[in-house]
Amino acid sequence: MLVNATEMLLKARDGHYGVPQFNINNLEWTKSILQACEEMKSPVILGVSEGAGKYMTGYKTVAAMVKAMVEEMGITVPVALHLDHGSYEGCKACVEAGFSSIMFDGSHYPIEENVAKTKELVALAHANGMSIEAEVGSIGGVEDGVVGSGEIADPEECAKIAALGVDFLAAGIGNIHGVYPENWKGLDFAARGRGHKATNNIPLVLHGGTGIPDEMIAKAISLGVSKININTECQLVFAEATRKYIEAGKDQQGKGFDPRKLLAPGAKAISAKCVEKINLFGCAGKG
């Protein structure tokens, strides 16, 4: 059974640890993540970008797959299925599809339009027992074709969005999607502190978790970050493990070309990366 993410993130905020959002891209990704979280007894948020949702043939397919896997695998830890960086239309589609949580990314709209659309979606999500995340400022890099400059969130805008009843908030503090460049200036913790104060202590979200130094992650958690998103890092270790398998010629040995064998090293690498992040975020045993 899927749950919304509100309770797990409030517990994380009060317990000073982080809950991971691991993005999923297919069955192997989902299975690997669920196995690791069950092993570590960690709550987890499964993030689905609009692009990944389309790749997996649609949100209804994703929801049906995740619900069935949670049941068939005997998963006992809290699992939320969450739309990542959703459009207005995407959020509505995920409500209908049976997700348990949505994110509306209205950060590219003028603040009043962001407020109006977020307000409507908060009412829709809560009427369906779902949690909702919103965004202020912008996360650097590219996500589903939307380019973000890494804009620092304005505390007044954070307060306006938080006042709408969102359950958790992504506020840009210099974080970016993808691999961080060598000249990255790091997270703006002063901005995080101002944002946390302005939002009346609701759980905050750190997007672009791949590549942020461990000590910065720990400090962000101490400043109210309760949800940390990881995607690129899982993709990188999956690609590396798969490449090693093929370059070693293992796909040419026996039935090594069988996709269940071909994809196994990458899947194992994803699980290992999840365990690493769970230990870093302090959420082991919290599920």
C-alpha positions as CSV (number, residue, x, y, z in Angstrom):
1,M,0.0,0.0,0.0
2,L,1.3,3.4,-1.0
3,V,1.2,6.3,1.5
4,N,1.5,10.0,1.0
5,A,4.8,11.6,2.1
6,T,3.6,14.0,4.7
7,E,4.0,11.9,7.8
8,M,7.4,10.5,6.9
9,L,8.7,13.9,6.2
10,L,7.4,15.4,9.4
11,K,9.0,12.6,11.3
12,A,12.2,13.3,9.5
13,R,12.1,17.0,10.2
14,D,11.5,16.4,13.9
15,G,14.1,13.6,14.0
16,H,16.7,15.5,12.1
17,Y,17.3,13.0,9.3
18,G,16.5,13.0,5.6
19,V,14.1,10.8,3.6
20,P,15.5,9.8,0.1
21,Q,13.6,10.4,-3.1
22,F,15.1,7.9,-5.5
23,N,13.8,8.4,-9.0
24,I,12.6,5.4,-11.0
25,N,13.0,4.8,-14.7
26,N,11.8,1.2,-15.1
27,L,11.1,-2.1,-13.3
28,E,14.8,-2.8,-12.5
29,W,15.2,0.6,-11.0
30,T,12.1,0.2,-8.8
31,K,12.9,-3.3,-7.7
32,S,16.5,-2.3,-6.7
33,I,15.4,0.7,-4.7
34,L,12.6,-1.1,-2.9
35,Q,15.0,-4.0,-2.0
36,A,17.5,-1.6,-0.5
37,C,15.0,0.4,1.4
38,E,13.4,-2.8,2.8
39,E,16.8,-4.1,3.8
40,M,17.7,-0.9,5.6
41,K,14.2,-0.3,7.0
42,S,14.1,3.1,5.5
43,P,11.0,5.1,4.3
44,V,11.3,6.0,0.6
45,I,9.8,8.3,-1.9
46,L,9.8,7.0,-5.5
47,G,10.1,9.9,-7.8
48,V,8.8,9.9,-11.4
49,S,9.6,12.7,-13.8
50,E,7.1,13.4,-16.6
51,G,9.6,12.1,-19.1
52,A,10.1,8.8,-17.2
53,G,6.4,8.5,-16.8
54,K,5.9,8.7,-20.6
55,Y,8.8,6.3,-21.1
56,M,7.0,3.7,-18.9
57,T,3.9,4.2,-21.1
58,G,2.0,6.4,-18.7
59,Y,1.2,7.2,-15.1
60,K,-1.4,4.5,-14.8
61,T,1.2,1.9,-15.8
62,V,3.7,3.3,-13.3
63,A,1.2,3.3,-10.4
64,A,0.0,-0.2,-11.2
65,M,3.5,-1.5,-11.4
66,V,4.7,0.1,-8.1
67,K,1.6,-1.0,-6.2
68,A,1.9,-4.6,-7.4
69,M,5.7,-4.7,-6.6
70,V,5.2,-3.3,-3.1
71,E,2.7,-6.1,-2.5
72,E,4.5,-9.0,-4.3
73,M,7.8,-8.1,-2.7
74,G,6.3,-7.9,0.8
75,I,7.6,-4.3,1.4
76,T,6.8,-3.2,4.9
77,V,8.4,0.3,4.9
78,P,6.4,3.4,4.0
79,V,6.5,4.0,0.2
80,A,5.2,7.1,-1.5
81,L,4.9,7.4,-5.3
82,H,5.6,11.0,-6.2
83,L,5.4,13.0,-9.4
84,D,8.7,14.9,-9.7
85,H,8.7,18.5,-11.3
86,G,5.1,18.1,-12.5
87,S,3.3,20.4,-14.7
88,Y,-0.3,21.5,-13.9
89,E,-1.7,18.9,-16.3
90,G,0.8,16.3,-15.1
91,C,-0.3,16.7,-11.5
92,K,-4.0,16.2,-12.4
93,A,-3.1,13.1,-14.4
94,C,-1.2,11.6,-11.5
95,V,-4.1,12.2,-9.1
96,E,-6.3,10.2,-11.5
97,A,-3.6,7.5,-12.0
98,G,-3.4,6.7,-8.3
99,F,-0.1,8.3,-7.2
100,S,0.1,9.1,-3.5
101,S,2.0,12.4,-3.8
102,I,2.6,15.1,-6.4
103,M,5.0,18.0,-7.0
104,F,3.8,21.0,-8.9
105,D,6.8,23.0,-10.2
106,G,5.4,26.4,-10.9
107,S,8.8,28.1,-10.3
108,H,9.0,29.3,-13.9
109,Y,5.7,31.2,-13.6
110,P,5.4,34.7,-12.2
111,I,4.8,34.3,-8.4
112,E,1.1,35.1,-8.5
113,E,0.4,32.5,-11.2
114,N,2.5,30.0,-9.2
115,V,0.4,30.8,-6.2
116,A,-2.9,30.4,-8.0
117,K,-2.1,27.1,-9.7
118,T,-0.5,25.7,-6.5
119,K,-3.6,26.7,-4.4
120,E,-5.8,24.8,-6.8
121,L,-3.6,21.7,-6.8
122,V,-3.2,21.7,-3.0
123,A,-7.0,21.5,-2.7
124,L,-7.1,18.7,-5.3
125,A,-4.3,16.7,-3.7
126,H,-5.6,16.9,-0.1
127,A,-9.1,16.0,-1.2
128,N,-7.6,12.8,-2.5
129,G,-5.4,12.1,0.5
130,M,-2.2,13.0,-1.3
131,S,0.7,15.1,-0.3
132,I,1.9,17.9,-2.4
133,E,5.3,19.6,-3.0
134,A,5.8,23.0,-4.6
135,E,8.8,24.9,-5.8
136,V,10.1,28.5,-5.4
137,G,13.2,29.9,-7.1
138,S,14.6,27.4,-9.5
139,I,16.9,24.3,-9.5
140,G,19.8,24.7,-11.9
141,G,20.3,22.4,-14.8
142,V,17.8,20.8,-17.1
143,E,14.8,18.6,-16.0
144,D,12.5,17.3,-18.8
145,G,13.5,20.2,-21.1
146,V,12.9,22.9,-18.5
147,V,16.2,24.9,-17.9
148,G,16.8,26.3,-14.5
149,S,19.3,28.9,-13.7
150,G,19.8,28.0,-10.1
151,E,18.0,31.0,-8.8
152,I,18.0,31.5,-5.0
153,A,14.5,31.4,-3.6
154,D,13.0,34.7,-2.3
155,P,11.8,34.3,1.4
156,E,8.7,36.3,0.7
157,E,7.7,34.0,-2.2
158,C,8.5,31.0,-0.1
159,A,6.1,32.3,2.6
160,K,3.3,32.9,0.0
161,I,3.6,29.3,-1.3
162,A,3.9,27.7,2.1
163,A,0.8,29.6,3.4
164,L,-1.2,27.7,0.8
165,G,-0.9,24.5,2.8
166,V,1.7,22.7,0.7
167,D,3.2,19.7,2.7
168,F,6.8,20.3,1.7
169,L,8.7,22.9,-0.3
170,A,11.6,22.9,-2.8
171,A,13.4,26.3,-2.5
172,G,16.4,26.8,-4.7
173,I,19.7,27.5,-2.8
174,G,22.2,27.0,-5.6
175,N,21.5,23.3,-6.1
176,I,21.4,21.9,-9.7
177,H,20.2,18.8,-11.5
178,G,22.8,16.5,-13.0
179,V,26.5,16.5,-12.5
180,Y,27.9,19.6,-10.7
181,P,30.5,21.6,-12.5
182,E,34.0,22.1,-11.1
183,N,33.3,25.8,-10.5
184,W,30.1,25.3,-8.5
185,K,29.9,27.7,-5.6
186,G,28.1,25.3,-3.2
187,L,24.8,25.6,-1.3
188,D,23.8,29.0,0.1
189,F,23.0,28.0,3.7
190,A,22.1,31.6,4.6
191,A,19.3,31.4,2.0
192,R,18.2,28.1,3.4
193,G,18.0,29.5,6.9
194,R,15.9,32.5,5.7
195,G,13.7,30.2,3.7
196,H,13.1,27.8,6.6
197,K,12.1,30.8,8.9
198,A,9.8,32.1,6.3
199,T,7.9,28.9,5.7
200,N,7.0,28.3,9.4
201,N,9.1,25.1,9.7
202,I,7.5,23.0,7.0
203,P,9.8,20.2,5.6
204,L,12.1,21.5,3.0
205,V,13.4,19.6,-0.1
206,L,16.9,19.5,-1.6
207,H,16.8,18.7,-5.3
208,G,19.9,17.8,-7.2
209,G,21.4,15.6,-4.4
210,T,23.9,13.9,-6.7
211,G,27.4,15.3,-6.1
212,I,26.7,17.5,-3.1
213,P,29.5,16.9,-0.6
214,D,28.4,14.8,2.4
215,E,29.1,17.6,4.9
216,M,26.8,19.9,3.0
217,I,24.0,17.3,3.0
218,A,24.4,16.9,6.8
219,K,24.3,20.7,7.3
220,A,21.2,21.0,5.0
221,I,19.4,18.4,7.1
222,S,20.3,20.3,10.3
223,L,18.6,23.4,8.7
224,G,15.3,21.8,8.0
225,V,15.8,19.7,4.8
226,S,13.8,16.5,5.2
227,K,13.8,15.2,1.6
228,I,16.8,14.7,-0.6
229,N,16.4,13.8,-4.3
230,I,18.8,11.3,-6.0
231,N,18.6,10.4,-9.6
232,T,21.7,11.1,-11.7
233,E,24.0,9.2,-9.2
234,C,21.9,6.0,-9.7
235,Q,22.1,6.4,-13.4
236,L,25.9,6.8,-13.4
237,V,26.5,3.7,-11.3
238,F,24.1,1.7,-13.4
239,A,25.9,2.7,-16.6
240,E,29.3,2.0,-15.1
241,A,28.4,-1.5,-13.9
242,T,26.7,-2.4,-17.2
243,R,29.7,-1.1,-19.1
244,K,32.1,-3.2,-17.1
245,Y,30.0,-6.3,-17.6
246,I,30.0,-5.9,-21.4
247,E,33.6,-4.8,-21.7
248,A,34.6,-8.0,-19.8
249,G,32.7,-10.0,-22.4
250,K,30.3,-11.5,-19.9
251,D,27.4,-10.9,-22.2
252,Q,29.1,-13.4,-24.6
253,Q,29.5,-16.1,-22.1
254,G,26.7,-18.7,-22.0
255,K,23.5,-16.8,-21.8
256,G,25.1,-13.6,-20.4
257,F,23.1,-11.7,-23.0
258,D,19.9,-12.6,-21.2
259,P,18.6,-9.1,-20.0
260,R,18.0,-10.6,-16.5
261,K,21.8,-11.2,-16.4
262,L,22.8,-8.2,-18.4
263,L,21.0,-5.8,-16.2
264,A,21.8,-7.5,-12.9
265,P,25.2,-5.7,-12.2
266,G,23.6,-2.3,-12.8
267,A,20.6,-3.1,-10.6
268,K,23.0,-4.3,-7.8
269,A,24.9,-1.0,-8.1
270,I,21.7,1.0,-7.7
271,S,20.8,-0.9,-4.5
272,A,24.3,-0.3,-3.2
273,K,24.1,3.4,-3.9
274,C,20.7,3.5,-2.2
275,V,22.2,1.9,0.9
276,E,25.0,4.4,0.9
277,K,22.6,7.4,0.7
278,I,20.3,5.9,3.4
279,N,23.3,5.7,5.8
280,L,24.3,9.3,4.9
281,F,20.8,10.7,5.4
282,G,20.4,8.9,8.8
283,C,17.1,7.3,7.8
284,A,18.1,3.6,8.3
285,G,15.7,2.0,10.8
286,K,13.2,4.8,10.5
287,G,10.7,2.8,8.4
